[in-house]
């Protein structure tokens, strides 16, 4: 899939407030399906599509991410967006990675709901010159006759393949792949609500992340 380059790297952005097993399992499944050499988790500093001003301090979200991926040689964290004083636009992130690691084939990882609104993203057409897109879907999506590419992109990307749980579209240089994952149904919103109401979050986040949340009194 995509162009033939030296390395295959996944870029997984989000607020990760907090990182949980749903994020980790999704990254693991996509890494395996696409034969990625590495997945970077990229916590956003100022998400342009989120109006919630109560996002946890970036240093604490970063620490939770580092604790969550500890010991996994295929996972890493990029602090690029946290170091920016402007909103975390994906186009800037992709330009940064293509500049710092040019001999790499990138797959930007995101959920289907986010992808359906891709035309609202800054310079969205330029995104597909810089990276392939790996779109996370849930079980039951696999009708290839259903056009999964948003209307804004339908003339640019043509359906070309369906293998098991992966539907692929191409514009000859980059791919959009819709990947059905088993996943784990967990949301950061629910975890924050559980902590606030003094409910257990054990088995929803790694133990070290749980201990950090409780010791720092996050989401109380």
Backbone as numpy.savetxt, mean C-alpha at the origin, in Angstrom:
# Nx Ny Nz CAx CAy CAz Cx Cy Cz
5.54 -9.52 -16.03 4.70 -8.33 -16.03 5.58 -7.09 -16.03
5.18 -6.06 -16.81 5.93 -4.83 -16.80 7.24 -4.97 -17.55
8.11 -3.99 -17.38 9.39 -4.00 -18.07 10.38 -4.88 -17.34
11.38 -5.32 -18.08 12.38 -6.20 -17.51 13.47 -5.37 -16.84
13.45 -5.30 -15.56 14.45 -4.55 -14.81 15.08 -5.47 -13.79
16.09 -4.91 -13.13 16.91 -5.73 -12.26 16.17 -6.23 -11.01
15.49 -5.34 -10.34 14.80 -5.69 -9.10 13.31 -5.40 -9.23
12.52 -6.12 -8.41 11.08 -5.89 -8.36 10.73 -5.48 -6.93
10.19 -4.29 -6.79 9.97 -3.72 -5.46 8.54 -3.22 -5.33
7.91 -3.56 -4.20 6.58 -3.07 -3.90 6.65 -1.83 -3.03
5.76 -0.87 -3.28 5.68 0.37 -2.52 4.27 0.44 -1.92
4.20 0.35 -0.59 2.92 0.23 0.10 2.74 1.46 0.98
1.92 2.41 0.54 1.73 3.64 1.28 0.50 3.61 2.16
0.47 4.50 3.14 -0.70 4.61 4.02 -0.36 5.37 5.28
-1.36 5.64 6.09 -1.09 6.30 7.37 -0.57 5.30 8.40
-1.03 4.03 8.29 -0.60 2.97 9.22 -0.77 3.45 10.67
-2.03 3.72 11.01 -2.35 4.32 12.31 -3.38 3.49 13.08
-3.00 2.27 13.54 -1.66 1.69 13.51 -1.51 0.65 12.40
-0.27 0.25 12.15 0.02 -0.93 11.32 -0.60 -2.14 11.99
-1.17 -3.06 11.21 -1.79 -4.25 11.80 -1.57 -5.46 10.90
-2.06 -6.61 11.35 -1.82 -7.85 10.61 -2.48 -7.84 9.23
-3.54 -7.06 9.05 -4.14 -6.97 7.72 -3.17 -6.37 6.72
-2.49 -5.30 7.12 -1.47 -4.69 6.26 -0.34 -5.68 5.97
0.14 -6.32 7.02 1.29 -7.20 6.89 0.97 -8.41 6.02
-0.21 -8.98 6.21 -0.59 -10.16 5.42 -0.79 -9.78 3.95
-1.39 -8.63 3.69 -1.58 -8.18 2.31 -0.23 -8.01 1.63
0.72 -7.38 2.31 2.05 -7.19 1.74 2.73 -8.53 1.48
2.57 -9.47 2.39 3.18 -10.79 2.24 2.61 -11.53 1.03
1.29 -11.50 0.88 0.66 -12.20 -0.24 1.08 -11.58 -1.58
1.09 -10.25 -1.65 1.46 -9.59 -2.90 2.93 -9.81 -3.22
3.77 -9.78 -2.21 5.20 -10.07 -2.42 5.37 -11.45 -3.07
4.63 -12.41 -2.57 4.75 -13.78 -3.07 4.18 -13.92 -4.48
3.01 -13.34 -4.72 2.35 -13.48 -6.01 3.15 -12.80 -7.12
3.71 -11.63 -6.83 4.45 -10.87 -7.84 5.95 -11.13 -7.81
6.40 -12.02 -6.93 7.83 -12.34 -6.80 8.66 -11.07 -6.55
8.21 -10.27 -5.59 8.92 -9.04 -5.27 10.15 -9.33 -4.43
11.20 -8.55 -4.66 12.42 -8.69 -3.87 12.32 -7.97 -2.54
11.47 -6.94 -2.49 11.33 -6.14 -1.28 10.02 -5.38 -1.32
9.46 -5.11 -0.14 8.30 -4.22 -0.03 8.65 -3.11 0.94
8.52 -1.87 0.47 8.70 -0.71 1.34 7.34 -0.26 1.86
7.21 -0.13 3.17 6.06 0.51 3.77 6.38 2.00 3.84
5.46 2.83 3.36 5.73 4.27 3.25 4.67 5.05 4.03
4.93 5.32 5.31 3.95 6.08 6.09 3.84 7.52 5.59
2.62 8.01 5.44 2.42 9.37 4.95 2.44 10.36 6.10
2.92 11.56 5.81 2.96 12.61 6.82 1.67 13.42 6.79
1.32 13.93 5.61 0.11 14.73 5.45 -0.68 14.11 4.29
-1.55 13.14 4.57 -2.28 12.47 3.48 -3.24 13.44 2.80
-3.11 13.66 1.48 -3.97 14.63 0.79 -5.44 14.23 0.72
-5.74 12.93 0.88 -7.13 12.48 0.76 -7.80 12.23 2.10
-7.15 12.62 3.20 -7.74 12.41 4.51 -7.98 13.75 5.20
-9.21 13.95 5.65 -9.55 15.21 6.32 -9.36 15.11 7.83
-9.15 13.89 8.33 -9.00 13.68 9.77 -7.70 14.30 10.26
-7.82 15.25 11.15 -6.63 15.92 11.67 -6.06 15.23 12.90
-6.70 14.14 13.32 -6.27 13.45 14.54 -5.34 12.28 14.25
-4.56 12.40 13.23 -3.61 11.34 12.89 -2.48 11.34 13.92
-2.11 10.15 14.36 -1.07 10.01 15.37 0.26 10.59 14.88
1.01 11.15 15.80 2.33 11.71 15.51 3.13 10.76 14.61
3.78 11.32 13.60 4.46 10.50 12.61 5.58 9.65 13.21
6.27 10.17 14.23 7.37 9.40 14.82 6.84 8.14 15.51
5.66 8.22 16.08 5.08 7.04 16.74 4.57 6.03 15.72
3.98 6.51 14.64 3.55 5.59 13.58 4.75 4.90 12.94
5.83 5.65 12.79 7.05 5.09 12.24 7.62 4.02 13.16
7.63 4.28 14.44 8.15 3.31 15.41 7.33 2.03 15.39
6.01 2.15 15.30 5.15 0.96 15.24 5.44 0.14 13.98
5.68 0.82 12.87 6.01 0.12 11.63 7.31 -0.66 11.77
8.30 -0.02 12.34 9.60 -0.67 12.51 9.48 -1.90 13.42
8.69 -1.77 14.46 8.47 -2.91 15.36 7.74 -4.04 14.64
6.78 -3.68 13.79 5.95 -4.69 13.12 6.72 -5.52 12.12
7.69 -4.91 11.44 8.40 -5.65 10.38 9.75 -6.18 10.85
10.05 -5.99 12.11 11.33 -6.44 12.67 11.57 -7.92 12.35
12.73 -8.21 11.80 13.08 -9.60 11.52 12.66 -10.11 10.15
11.92 -9.29 9.38 11.51 -9.71 8.04 12.44 -9.03 7.03
13.31 -9.81 6.42 14.32 -9.24 5.52 13.73 -8.70 4.23
12.49 -9.06 3.92 11.86 -8.60 2.69 11.08 -7.30 2.88
10.86 -6.90 4.12 10.11 -5.68 4.41 11.05 -4.59 4.89
10.75 -3.36 4.48 11.54 -2.21 4.92 10.61 -1.01 5.04
11.09 0.06 5.65 10.31 1.29 5.81 11.04 2.43 5.13
10.30 3.23 4.37 10.85 4.46 3.79 10.28 5.65 4.55
11.16 6.56 4.95 10.73 7.77 5.66 10.60 8.96 4.72
10.61 8.73 3.43 10.61 9.82 2.46 9.45 10.79 2.68
8.23 10.29 2.79 7.07 11.18 2.91 7.03 11.87 4.27
7.57 11.23 5.29 7.59 11.84 6.62 8.53 13.03 6.66
9.51 13.05 5.78 10.49 14.13 5.77 10.05 15.32 4.93
8.89 15.19 4.28 8.39 16.27 3.43 7.48 17.20 4.23
7.55 18.48 3.93 6.70 19.45 4.61 5.42 19.72 3.82
5.26 19.05 2.71 4.07 19.21 1.87 3.24 17.92 1.90
1.98 17.96 1.42 1.16 16.74 1.40 1.86 15.58 0.69
1.53 14.37 1.11 2.20 13.17 0.62 1.63 12.74 -0.73
2.02 13.46 -1.79 1.53 13.11 -3.12 2.32 11.93 -3.67
1.61 10.95 -4.18 2.25 9.73 -4.68 3.20 10.01 -5.83
2.88 10.99 -6.67 3.74 11.29 -7.80 5.15 11.66 -7.34
5.25 12.40 -6.24 6.56 12.79 -5.71 7.31 11.57 -5.17
6.56 10.68 -4.51 7.18 9.47 -3.97 7.73 8.58 -5.08
6.96 8.41 -6.15 7.41 7.57 -7.25 8.61 8.20 -7.97
8.60 9.52 -8.10 9.75 10.19 -8.71 11.00 9.97 -7.86
10.83 10.05 -6.55 11.96 9.86 -5.64 12.55 8.45 -5.80
11.71 7.43 -5.78 12.22 6.06 -5.87 12.85 5.79 -7.23
12.25 6.31 -8.30 12.82 6.10 -9.62 14.16 6.81 -9.77
14.35 7.89 -9.03 15.63 8.62 -9.08 16.69 7.90 -8.26
16.30 7.40 -7.06 17.30 6.80 -6.17 17.63 5.35 -6.54
16.65 4.63 -7.07 16.89 3.24 -7.50 16.32 3.06 -8.91
17.00 3.62 -9.92 16.43 3.63 -11.28 16.33 2.25 -11.93
17.18 1.32 -11.60 17.15 0.00 -12.24 16.23 -0.95 -11.50
15.00 -0.48 -11.28 14.05 -1.24 -10.47 12.67 -1.18 -11.11
11.96 -2.29 -11.05 10.58 -2.35 -11.51 9.69 -2.20 -10.28
8.93 -1.13 -10.24 8.12 -0.83 -9.06 6.66 -1.24 -9.24
6.07 -1.66 -8.12 4.63 -1.93 -8.05 4.07 -1.14 -6.88
3.25 -0.15 -7.20 2.62 0.63 -6.13 1.38 -0.13 -5.66
1.33 -0.43 -4.37 0.28 -1.28 -3.79 -0.80 -0.40 -3.15
-2.04 -0.66 -3.52 -3.15 0.09 -2.93 -4.43 -0.72 -3.03
-5.45 -0.30 -2.30 -6.73 -1.00 -2.31 -7.59 -0.62 -3.50
-8.56 -1.45 -3.81 -9.43 -1.23 -4.96 -10.23 0.06 -4.83
-10.70 0.37 -3.62 -11.50 1.58 -3.42 -10.67 2.83 -3.71
-9.42 2.83 -3.26 -8.53 3.96 -3.55 -8.30 4.09 -5.06
-8.07 2.93 -5.70 -7.74 2.95 -7.12 -8.91 3.46 -7.96
-10.12 3.20 -7.52 -11.29 3.65 -8.27 -11.40 5.17 -8.35
-10.65 5.86 -7.48 -10.67 7.33 -7.49 -9.30 7.89 -7.90
-8.54 7.11 -8.65 -7.18 7.48 -9.01 -7.14 8.79 -9.81
-8.20 9.08 -10.56 -8.18 10.30 -11.38 -8.19 11.58 -10.53
-8.50 11.44 -9.23 -8.49 12.62 -8.35 -7.10 12.88 -7.76
-6.14 11.98 -8.03 -4.79 12.12 -7.49 -3.99 13.12 -8.32
-3.04 13.77 -7.70 -2.21 14.76 -8.38 -1.43 14.11 -9.52
-1.51 14.71 -10.71 -0.78 14.24 -11.90 -0.95 12.73 -12.11
-2.20 12.26 -12.02 -2.43 10.81 -11.99 -1.94 10.10 -13.26
-1.98 10.75 -14.40 -1.50 10.09 -15.63 0.01 9.80 -15.53
0.72 10.69 -14.86 2.16 10.50 -14.73 2.54 9.34 -13.83
1.63 8.95 -12.95 1.91 7.82 -12.05 2.23 6.57 -12.83
1.52 6.38 -13.96 1.63 5.14 -14.72 2.81 5.15 -15.68
3.58 6.24 -15.68 4.85 6.27 -16.39 5.99 5.86 -15.46
5.71 5.87 -14.15 6.75 5.64 -13.15 6.66 4.29 -12.45
5.47 3.68 -12.47 5.30 2.44 -11.70 4.16 1.60 -12.25
4.28 0.29 -12.05 3.14 -0.59 -12.21 2.24 -0.39 -10.99
1.01 -0.85 -11.07 0.10 -0.75 -9.93 -0.42 -2.14 -9.57
-0.33 -2.47 -8.28 -0.87 -3.72 -7.75 -2.09 -3.36 -6.90
-3.26 -3.71 -7.39 -4.51 -3.31 -6.74 -5.07 -4.49 -5.94
-5.23 -4.28 -4.65 -5.72 -5.34 -3.77 -7.23 -5.46 -3.91
-7.69 -6.67 -4.22 -9.13 -6.93 -4.26 -9.45 -8.09 -3.31
-10.73 -8.27 -3.08 -11.18 -9.32 -2.17 -11.74 -10.49 -2.96
-11.90 -11.66 -2.34 -12.43 -12.84 -3.04 -13.75 -12.56 -3.74
-13.86 -13.12 -4.98 -15.10 -13.01 -5.71 -15.09 -11.99 -6.83
-13.91 -11.37 -7.11 -13.87 -10.31 -8.12 -13.59 -10.83 -9.52
-13.33 -12.13 -9.70 -12.56 -12.63 -10.83 -13.28 -12.72 -12.18
-14.33 -11.91 -12.44 -14.93 -11.88 -13.76 -14.11 -10.98 -14.68
-13.33 -11.55 -15.60 -12.48 -10.71 -16.45 -13.29 -9.78 -17.35
-14.58 -10.10 -17.59 -15.41 -9.26 -18.44 -15.78 -7.95 -17.76
-15.63 -7.90 -16.44 -15.92 -6.66 -15.70 -14.68 -5.78 -15.77
-14.82 -4.62 -16.40 -13.67 -3.74 -16.55 -13.31 -3.13 -15.21
-12.15 -3.50 -14.70 -11.74 -3.03 -13.39 -10.95 -1.72 -13.47
-10.57 -1.33 -14.66 -9.80 -0.09 -14.81 -10.76 1.09 -14.77
-10.48 2.11 -13.96 -11.36 3.28 -13.90 -11.57 3.91 -15.27
-12.70 4.56 -15.45 -13.07 5.15 -16.74 -11.98 6.06 -17.28
-11.32 6.79 -16.39 -10.28 7.73 -16.82 -9.09 7.04 -17.47
-8.94 5.72 -17.24 -7.78 5.00 -17.77 -8.15 3.96 -18.82
-9.42 3.81 -19.11 -9.86 2.68 -19.94 -9.28 2.70 -21.35
-8.97 3.88 -21.87 -8.40 3.95 -23.21 -6.89 3.76 -23.22
-6.28 3.81 -22.04 -4.82 3.68 -21.94 -4.38 2.25 -21.65
-5.20 1.51 -20.90 -4.81 0.16 -20.48 -5.78 -0.87 -21.05
-5.23 -1.90 -21.67 -6.03 -2.96 -22.27 -5.88 -4.25 -21.48
-6.99 -4.94 -21.29 -6.97 -6.25 -20.62 -6.12 -7.21 -21.43
-5.26 -7.98 -20.75 -4.47 -8.94 -21.51 -4.31 -10.30 -20.87
-4.65 -10.46 -19.60 -4.37 -11.76 -18.99 -5.18 -11.96 -17.72
-5.51 -13.21 -17.47 -6.14 -13.59 -16.20 -5.60 -14.95 -15.82
-4.82 -14.99 -14.75 -4.26 -16.25 -14.26 -4.66 -16.40 -12.81
-5.50 -17.37 -12.55 -5.98 -17.65 -11.20 -6.55 -16.38 -10.57
-5.86 -15.84 -9.57 -6.41 -14.71 -8.83 -5.80 -13.37 -9.24
-5.23 -13.31 -10.46 -4.60 -12.07 -10.93 -5.15 -11.70 -12.30
-5.75 -10.52 -12.40 -6.21 -9.97 -13.68 -5.27 -8.83 -14.05
-4.76 -8.85 -15.29 -3.74 -7.88 -15.69 -4.19 -7.06 -16.89
-3.81 -5.78 -16.85 -4.00 -4.83 -17.95 -2.64 -4.23 -18.25
-2.44 -3.79 -19.50 -1.15 -3.20 -19.85 -1.32 -2.02 -20.79
-0.36 -1.09 -20.74 -0.26 -0.03 -21.75 1.05 -0.19 -22.50
1.58 -1.41 -22.50 2.82 -1.82 -23.19 4.08 -1.58 -22.37
4.09 -0.58 -21.51 5.29 -0.35 -20.69 5.04 -0.62 -19.21
3.81 -0.37 -18.73 3.46 -0.61 -17.33 2.20 -1.44 -17.24
2.06 -2.11 -16.11 0.89 -2.97 -15.88 0.05 -2.47 -14.72
-1.23 -2.78 -14.80 -2.14 -2.69 -13.65 -2.58 -4.12 -13.38
-2.28 -4.62 -12.18 -2.67 -5.99 -11.84 -3.63 -5.96 -10.65
-4.77 -6.60 -10.84 -5.75 -6.73 -9.77 -5.54 -8.09 -9.12
-5.19 -8.06 -7.84 -4.78 -9.28 -7.15 -5.77 -9.60 -6.05
-6.42 -10.74 -6.19 -7.34 -11.19 -5.14 -6.52 -11.86 -4.04
-6.59 -11.29 -2.85 -5.87 -11.87 -1.73 -6.85 -12.41 -0.71
-6.39 -13.36 0.08 -7.21 -13.86 1.17 -7.33 -12.78 2.24
-6.17 -12.26 2.62 -6.15 -11.14 3.55 -6.73 -11.44 4.92
-6.74 -10.42 5.74 -7.32 -10.49 7.08 -8.15 -9.24 7.26
-9.42 -9.40 7.58 -10.32 -8.25 7.68 -10.13 -7.53 9.02
-9.23 -6.56 9.00 -8.96 -5.73 10.17 -8.86 -4.30 9.67
-9.33 -3.35 10.46 -9.14 -1.95 10.09 -8.48 -1.19 11.23
-7.66 -0.22 10.87 -7.02 0.62 11.88 -8.07 1.38 12.69
-9.16 1.76 12.03 -10.24 2.48 12.72 -10.80 1.63 13.85
-11.04 0.35 13.57 -11.56 -0.56 14.61 -10.58 -0.71 15.76
-9.31 -0.84 15.42 -8.29 -1.02 16.47 -8.25 0.20 17.38
-8.29 1.38 16.80 -8.30 2.60 17.62 -9.54 2.64 18.52
-10.66 2.22 17.97 -11.91 2.20 18.76 -11.83 1.18 19.88
-11.22 0.02 19.61 -11.08 -1.00 20.65 -10.23 -0.48 21.80
-9.12 0.17 21.46 -8.24 0.70 22.51 -8.98 1.75 23.33
-9.70 2.63 22.65 -10.43 3.70 23.34 -11.47 3.14 24.31
-12.09 2.01 23.93 -13.13 1.41 24.78 -12.57 0.31 25.69
-11.22 0.23 25.78 -10.54 -0.71 26.68 -10.76 -2.17 26.30
-10.96 -2.43 25.00 -11.09 -3.80 24.52 -9.72 -4.31 24.06
-9.57 -5.63 24.06 -8.30 -6.24 23.68 -8.03 -6.07 22.18
-6.77 -5.82 21.84 -6.36 -5.80 20.43 -5.34 -6.92 20.18
-5.24 -7.84 21.09 -4.33 -8.98 20.92 -4.75 -9.77 19.68
-3.76 -10.20 18.91 -3.92 -10.94 17.66 -4.42 -10.08 16.50
-4.58 -8.77 16.72 -4.89 -7.85 15.63 -3.64 -7.12 15.16
-2.71 -6.93 16.08 -1.42 -6.30 15.78 -0.33 -7.16 16.40
0.91 -7.04 15.90 2.02 -7.76 16.54 2.14 -7.36 18.01
2.64 -8.28 18.82 2.74 -8.03 20.26 3.53 -6.76 20.57
4.63 -6.55 19.86 5.45 -5.36 20.14 4.70 -4.07 19.82
3.86 -4.13 18.79 3.04 -2.96 18.46 1.98 -2.74 19.53
1.37 -3.83 19.98 0.37 -3.71 21.06 1.00 -3.10 22.32
2.18 -3.58 22.68 2.85 -3.07 23.87 3.19 -1.58 23.73
3.59 -1.20 22.53 3.92 0.20 22.28 2.67 1.08 22.40
1.58 0.62 21.81 0.31 1.39 21.87 -0.12 1.60 23.32
-0.03 0.53 24.09 -0.48 0.62 25.49 0.47 1.45 26.34
1.77 1.28 26.13 2.75 2.02 26.94 2.74 3.51 26.63
2.46 3.85 25.35 2.43 5.25 24.94 1.04 5.87 25.12
0.09 5.03 25.55 -1.30 5.47 25.75 -1.89 6.08 24.48
-1.59 5.44 23.34 -2.16 5.90 22.06 -3.63 5.50 21.99
-4.41 6.32 21.38 -5.83 6.07 21.10 -6.71 6.02 22.34
-6.19 6.38 23.51 -7.02 6.37 24.72 -8.13 7.43 24.62
